[in-house]
Amino acid sequence: MEDSINDSLLYKFLLKETSDAENREILGWVSASEENRAEFRRIHKLFFLSNNQQFQAKLDIDQAWEMVNSKLPHTTRNSKVVSMNFFLKAAASVLVLLTVGIGSLWSWDRFFANRQSAMVTFETPKGEKSRIILADGSLVWLNSETILKYDALHPRNVSVTGEAYFDVKKDKEHPFEVSTASGMKVKVTGTRFNLKTYLDEPGVETTLEEGEVTVENADDSNFAVLKPGQQALYDIQKDQLTVRNVSPEIYSIWKNNELHIINVPFTDLIPRIERWYGVSIHLDSLINRNDRFTMTIKTESLRELLNMMQLTSKFKYEVNGGQIKIHAK
C-alpha cells in the first residue's frame, strides 16, 4: 500500500469532521492506488458495521466509482482542457468515496451542494480539432480556435465561441441550450447540428442535420424552428435571422478533416486558412479581394492550397514558418 495513512483520520472523515486540507490528503491517498482503495473499503465497512448501519448491504464502492466516472467530461487525445476547477479535480478523486443511499447524499452535499457553479472549459488552438464527451453523454467536435464552456452542475447549458458540431443526447425533460457571444441561442432536446460563431465573423451560422432546433436572438424577439437540411443565418449587426435550405453535410465536413469552400471571397477565406493550418497571413491591400474560390481541401499542404488558388487569382506568396505574406502580382 502506497503512503500509509492514519486509520483515525479515515474514521474522522467518515464522521464528517475533517478539514478541507485533510479532505485533500485523503482524496489524494485514495486515488493513488488500488491497494489504498481496498484499504478504504475495509475501513468504510468497519465503520458502518460498528455503527450498525442498515444501509451497509446497499453499498457498492466500485459501482459508484464507475457510475460517477462515466458522468465526468472526457476528451480525446487531441483536445485541450484549459481550466478545470477544484470541483472536478476533487470529484475525480472522491469517486471511490461515493456510495448509494445515505453515503452518496452526504458526498454530494459535502462537495457539490454549496457550490453555485463548477465551470469547465475546453479549447482547441489554431490548426487543431478535437472531440469531447460532455457530462450528459453528448458528443461535441470542436474546430480550430474554438472555446466551449459549461457548468458541470448544469451540463446541458453550454457556450461556444468558434465552430462546433453537436450530437446531443436525447432528453426531453432537460433541453440542451447553446449560447453564443452574440446573444443568439440554440435550443434542442436531442439532435445533430453544426454551429459557427467566430468573433471575427459578422454572423452566426446554425446548420441542422438531424432532429429539430430552435434558434433565437438575445431577447427572443427573433426566432426560427429549423428542420433537417435547413440553415439559420443570424446577422449580428442587423439583428436579423434568415433561413435557407442547404446540404448540411457540407457544413460539418470539417470534423472529417476536410475543408469545403464554396464561392468564398478572398478576405473571408483568409481566416479559414489561418485556423485550418495554424498560421498567420498578411494580405496585401492591392490584392483583388473580390476574387472567389471553390475547392475542397483534404490532405493538401498549405503550399499546395496556395498554388491551387493561384490558378484563379493573380498573387504571389512568401512562407516563413507560420507567417505567410500574400502580395499582388
WOLIN-V207457 format. One record per pair of residues at least 24 apart in sequence whose ideal C-beta (glycine too) atoms are under 7 Angstrom apart, sorted by sequence separation. I is the first residue (numbers start at 1). J is the second residue. If there is no record, write none. Layout:
i = (I | I)
j = (J | J)
//
This chain:
i = (5 | 123 | 140 | 141 | 180 | 207 | 217 | 265 | 269 | 167 | 188 | 206 | 265 | 266 | 277 | 288 | 3 | 69 | 121 | 122 | 140 | 166 | 187 | 205 | 206 | 215 | 265 | 68 | 166 | 186 | 187 | 265 | 87 | 121 | 138 | 139 | 205 | 264 | 287 | 3 | 120 | 138 | 165 | 166 | 186 | 263 | 264 | 2 | 10 | 14 | 65 | 68 | 88 | 119 | 120 | 138 | 203 | 204 | 2 | 64 | 65 | 87 | 138 | 164 | 184 | 185 | 203 | 263 | 11 | 88 | 119 | 120 | 137 | 163 | 203 | 204 | 261 | 262 | 273 | 2 | 10 | 14 | 85 | 118 | 136 | 163 | 184 | 202 | 203 | 261 | 1 | 2 | 64 | 85 | 117 | 118 | 183 | 184 | 202 | 261 | 1 | 61 | 64 | 118 | 136 | 160 | 162 | 163 | 183 | 202 | 7 | 11 | 64 | 84 | 117 | 161 | 162 | 260 | 160 | 1 | 61 | 83 | 115 | 138 | 161 | 258 | 259 | 82 | 207 | 209 | 258 | 287 | 59 | 60 | 64 | 82 | 208 | 258 | 59 | 81 | 82 | 112 | 207 | 287 | 58 | 80 | 280 | 284 | 286 | 58 | 79 | 80 | 209 | 279 | 280 | 281 | 282 | 283 | 284 | 59 | 80 | 207 | 278 | 280 | 284 | 79 | 80 | 207 | 279 | 281 | 55 | 55 | 73 | 75 | 266 | 78 | 80 | 184 | 78 | 79 | 78 | 79 | 182 | 79 | 76 | 182 | 75 | 76 | 40 | 75 | 194 | 194 | 37 | 73 | 74 | 73 | 73 | 31 | 73 | 27 | 30 | 72 | 71 | 88 | 28 | 87 | 27 | 30 | 27 | 30 | 200 | 165 | 16 | 165 | 143 | 141 | 129 | 145 | 144 | 144 | 126 | 126 | 127 | 127 | 127 | 126)
j = (29 | 147 | 164 | 165 | 204 | 231 | 241 | 289 | 293 | 192 | 213 | 231 | 290 | 291 | 302 | 313 | 29 | 95 | 147 | 148 | 166 | 192 | 213 | 231 | 232 | 241 | 291 | 95 | 193 | 213 | 214 | 292 | 115 | 149 | 166 | 167 | 233 | 292 | 315 | 32 | 149 | 167 | 194 | 195 | 215 | 292 | 293 | 32 | 40 | 44 | 95 | 98 | 118 | 149 | 150 | 168 | 233 | 234 | 33 | 95 | 96 | 118 | 169 | 195 | 215 | 216 | 234 | 294 | 43 | 120 | 151 | 152 | 169 | 195 | 235 | 236 | 293 | 294 | 305 | 35 | 43 | 47 | 118 | 151 | 169 | 196 | 217 | 235 | 236 | 294 | 35 | 36 | 98 | 119 | 151 | 152 | 217 | 218 | 236 | 295 | 36 | 96 | 99 | 153 | 171 | 195 | 197 | 198 | 218 | 237 | 43 | 47 | 100 | 120 | 153 | 197 | 198 | 296 | 197 | 39 | 99 | 121 | 153 | 176 | 199 | 296 | 297 | 121 | 246 | 248 | 297 | 326 | 99 | 100 | 104 | 122 | 248 | 298 | 100 | 122 | 123 | 153 | 248 | 328 | 100 | 122 | 322 | 326 | 328 | 101 | 122 | 123 | 252 | 322 | 323 | 324 | 325 | 326 | 327 | 103 | 124 | 251 | 322 | 324 | 328 | 124 | 125 | 252 | 324 | 326 | 101 | 102 | 120 | 122 | 313 | 128 | 130 | 234 | 129 | 130 | 130 | 131 | 234 | 132 | 130 | 236 | 130 | 131 | 96 | 132 | 251 | 252 | 96 | 132 | 133 | 133 | 134 | 93 | 135 | 90 | 93 | 135 | 135 | 152 | 93 | 152 | 93 | 96 | 94 | 97 | 271 | 252 | 106 | 255 | 254 | 255 | 255 | 275 | 275 | 276 | 274 | 275 | 276 | 277 | 278 | 278)
//
